[in-house]
Amino acid sequence: MANKPLEYKGHPLQRAGNIVYYGSMADKYIIMLQIMDTKKVKDLDVATKVSVQLQLTDPSIKSRDRIVKKTEKDSLYLAISSPLSAA
C-alpha cells in the first residue's frame, strides 16, 4: 500500500520545517501556516504563535503580492480549524 499524503478535511497538508501548507497548488488559493513561537510541554514543542496567510497559487504573481489575507493565532489547532476568522 502506497503512503497516502496527510490530509485535513479533504485537503493536503505539507510541512517544510516550521511552515505547513494547507491545500493544493492546483487550487486558486493555499493557506500557509508559519510557526513563529513554541513552548515545551513535557517532551513536545507546542506552537504558541502561528502566522496564517491565505495566498494565491499563481506563479506569475510576485510572492509578496500573492498574500490575500493574513492573521496570527495562539495555537496550531486554532490556526488550522479556523484559519482566517477573527482571533
N, C-alpha and C positions, 0 to 999 in steps of 0.2 A: 504494500500500500504506500503510495507516494505521500510525502509530507504536505499537509494542507496548510496554506498560509493562515496566520492568526487573523480572526475577524471579530468585529464588534457590530452588532445589529446589521449583519449582512454586508458590511464594508470592510475592506482590508486595512490592517494595521501594519506599518513597517517602522522598525526602530533603527536609528543610527546614532549611537552614543546617547546623549541626553535629549534627542529630538525624536518624537513619534509622529509619523504621518498617518492620517486617517482619511481614507478614500483612495481612489484610483486616478492615475494621471490621465486615464481615458475620459474621466468626467470633467465637467467645466470647472469645478472647484475641488480643492482638498483642504483639510484642516491640519495645520502644523501646531503641535504641542511641544513647547520647549521647556524642559525642567530647569528652572532658574536657581532653586534652592532646595535643600533636603535636610532632614534631621534623622538621627539614628533612633530606631525603635527596635530594641533587642539587637538582632544582627542585621536588620534590614535598613536600607536608606529609603525614607519615605518622603515623597515630594511635598513641599510646603509652599512653593510658589511656582506657578506654571503660566507661561505666556501662551496665549491661544491666538492664532491668526487664521482667518479664512482667506485663502489665496486662489487666484485664477491659475489654471494649469497651462495656459497658452505660452509656449516657449518664445514666441515673438515679442512678448512684453518683458521689459526690464524687470529683474527680480524685485526691486523695491516698489515698482508700480503694480505688482501683482496682488498686493495686500488690499483686501476689500474691507475687512473689519478686524479689530483686534481687542483683546481684553486680557486680564490676568485673573487667575483663580488660586485658591488656597490649597488645592489638592488635585492630584491626577484624576481622582474619581469625579470631582466637580467639573473639571476641565473636559472630561470625555462624556459625561452624562448630560451636561447642558452647556456645551462649549461657548456659545455666544450670547447667552441670556445674561441679564443683569446680575451682578455679584450679590 
